[in-house]
Amino acid sequence: PNIDALWVSNYTYDMPLTEWMKGFNRYHQPVVLFMMGGTLNAPLLADNVEVIYLPLMEQRSFDTLLALCNINLVRGEDSFATSLQTGTPTVWQAYPQDDQIHHVKVEAFLDWANKLLPSIHPTWLEIIRGINGIIAPPSETIIFAFLKSLGKLYQDFFAVRQQIQLLGNFSKNLRS
């Protein structure tokens, strides 16, 4: 893969990617999209996007991939927690539940993130809510604005990483 490209991992619950592809097409940098455990459910509309399909992998290899990418699109709480610990801008798709209880989890996280980072870019908040069905899915314009705000988001997610590190070892904290 192109090492000068924007590396994006995608391990989501078949999240529609058409608008993401349009946003990537408008972005000034080539994009390498690592697809794990799924298929590209959108036409490859962007000349600047290279799609690499990866098989499901052992946890340590997956964690390394998350740390190497510039953006992580992840599903579930384990992948989400791991990605946050890398300090990488992370888009989290919670496990969808019929009773929509996952919306409560997502909003609780966003409340915490807003308190920690009151200046976090609003497009990130909109994308999280959109991919979790709380509001309409994010448009190409929102995704492009998110991509343009990556410099600020790197700073924000590094701050999130530092906050998580201050919590210490979860297992040890349970025992004390």
C-alpha positions in Angstrom: 0.0 0.0 0.0 0.9 3.6 -0.5 2.7 4.7 2.7 2.0 8.4 1.9 -1.7 7.8 1.7 -4.3 8.3 4.4 -4.8 4.8 5.9 -8.4 4.0 6.9 -9.4 0.7 8.6 -13.0 -0.4 8.2 -14.3 -3.1 10.5 -18.0 -2.2 10.8 -21.4 -3.8 10.6 -21.8 -3.4 6.8 -21.9 0.4 7.1 -22.8 1.9 3.8 -19.7 3.4 2.3 -20.9 5.3 -0.8 -20.8 8.7 0.9 -17.4 7.9 2.4 -16.1 7.1 -1.1 -17.4 10.4 -2.4 -15.7 12.2 0.6 -12.4 10.4 -0.1 -12.6 11.4 -3.7 -12.7 15.1 -2.7 -9.9 14.7 -0.3 -6.5 16.0 -1.3 -4.6 12.8 -0.4 -4.7 9.2 -1.7 -6.6 6.8 0.6 -5.9 3.2 1.4 -9.0 1.5 2.7 -8.4 -1.7 4.7 -11.6 -3.8 4.6 -11.9 -6.5 7.2 -14.5 -9.1 7.5 -16.7 -7.7 4.8 -17.0 -6.4 1.3 -17.1 -2.9 -0.2 -20.9 -2.2 -0.3 -20.4 0.8 -2.5 -19.1 1.5 -5.9 -15.4 2.4 -6.0 -16.1 6.0 -7.1 -12.7 7.4 -6.2 -9.7 7.2 -8.3 -7.5 8.0 -5.3 -8.7 5.1 -3.2 -7.0 1.7 -3.0 -9.1 -1.0 -1.3 -7.2 -3.8 0.4 -9.3 -6.8 1.6 -7.9 -8.4 4.8 -9.1 -11.6 6.4 -10.2 -11.7 10.0 -7.0 -11.8 12.0 -5.7 -12.5 15.5 -6.2 -9.7 18.0 -2.6 -8.6 18.3 -2.4 -8.1 14.5 -5.7 -6.2 14.5 -4.5 -4.0 17.3 -1.4 -3.2 15.3 -3.4 -2.3 12.2 -5.6 0.1 14.3 -2.4 1.8 15.6 -1.0 2.1 12.1 -4.1 3.7 10.5 -4.9 7.4 10.4 -8.7 6.8 10.9 -10.4 3.7 12.3 -14.0 2.9 11.5 -14.8 0.2 14.1 -17.7 -1.8 15.4 -18.3 -3.0 18.9 -16.9 -1.9 22.2 -13.7 -4.0 22.2 -12.4 -2.5 18.9 -13.6 0.9 19.9 -11.7 0.8 23.2 -8.6 -0.5 21.5 -8.7 2.2 18.8 -9.2 5.0 21.4 -6.1 3.8 23.2 -4.1 4.4 20.0 -5.0 8.0 19.9 -6.3 7.6 16.4 -9.5 9.4 15.2 -12.1 6.7 15.6 -15.6 6.4 14.3 -17.5 3.9 16.4 -20.5 1.9 15.2 -22.1 0.3 18.3 -23.7 -3.1 18.0 -27.2 -2.3 16.7 -30.1 -3.5 18.8 -33.7 -3.8 17.9 -34.9 -1.7 20.8 -32.3 1.0 19.9 -30.7 0.8 23.4 -27.3 1.2 21.6 -28.3 4.9 21.1 -28.1 5.4 24.9 -24.5 3.9 24.9 -23.5 6.1 22.0 -25.0 9.3 23.5 -23.3 8.5 26.9 -19.9 8.2 25.2 -20.5 11.5 23.2 -21.5 13.3 26.4 -18.2 12.1 28.0 -16.2 13.1 24.9 -17.9 16.6 24.8 -17.0 17.2 28.5 -13.4 16.1 27.9 -13.1 17.9 24.5 -15.7 20.7 24.3 -14.1 21.9 21.1 -14.3 18.5 19.3 -15.2 19.0 15.7 -19.0 18.8 15.2 -18.7 16.7 12.1 -17.2 13.8 14.1 -20.3 14.0 16.5 -22.6 14.0 13.5 -20.8 11.0 11.9 -21.0 9.0 15.1 -24.7 9.7 15.5 -25.4 9.1 11.8 -23.7 5.7 11.5 -25.5 4.6 14.6 -29.0 5.5 13.3 -29.6 8.3 15.8 -29.8 10.9 12.9 -29.5 10.5 9.1 -26.4 8.8 7.8 -23.5 11.2 7.2 -23.4 12.9 3.8 -20.4 13.3 1.5 -20.1 16.9 2.7 -20.0 16.0 6.4 -17.4 13.2 5.7 -15.3 15.7 3.6 -15.4 18.2 6.5 -14.4 15.5 8.9 -11.4 14.6 6.7 -10.4 18.3 6.5 -10.5 18.5 10.3 -8.1 15.6 10.8 -5.3 17.8 12.1 -7.5 19.0 15.0 -8.9 15.5 15.5 -5.4 14.0 15.9 -4.9 16.4 18.8 -8.3 15.6 20.3 -7.8 11.9 20.1 -4.4 12.1 21.6 -6.0 13.9 24.6 -8.5 11.1 24.8 -5.7 8.6 24.8 -4.0 10.5 27.7 -7.2 10.5 29.7 -7.6 6.7 29.2 -4.0 6.2 30.3 -4.6 8.1 33.5 -7.3 5.5 34.4 -4.5 2.9 34.8 -4.9 -0.8 34.5 -8.5 -1.8 34.6 -7.9 -5.3 36.1 -5.6 -4.0 38.8 -8.0 -1.2 39.7 -10.8 -3.8 40.2 -8.6 -5.7 42.6 -7.7 -2.7 44.7 
